[in-house]
């Protein structure tokens, strides 16, 4: 596992990761995000419209929850 991947996993499980997009952090707004292997980064991240893991990480607020759906 590469160092960046390990940091992303640790932050994701701790619920404190705000963003991994380059050097600038985006504002985290969502407290719950749903992710699916066939999700789209342009949707809201709800249970009926799941997003991608990358999009969910950039949107999740500290202490928020990302649910990983099967696919």
Secondary structure, DSSP 8 states (H G I E B T S, - for coil): --HHHHHHHHHHHHT-----STT------EEEEEE-TT--TTS---SSS-B-HHHHHHHEEEEEEEEE---
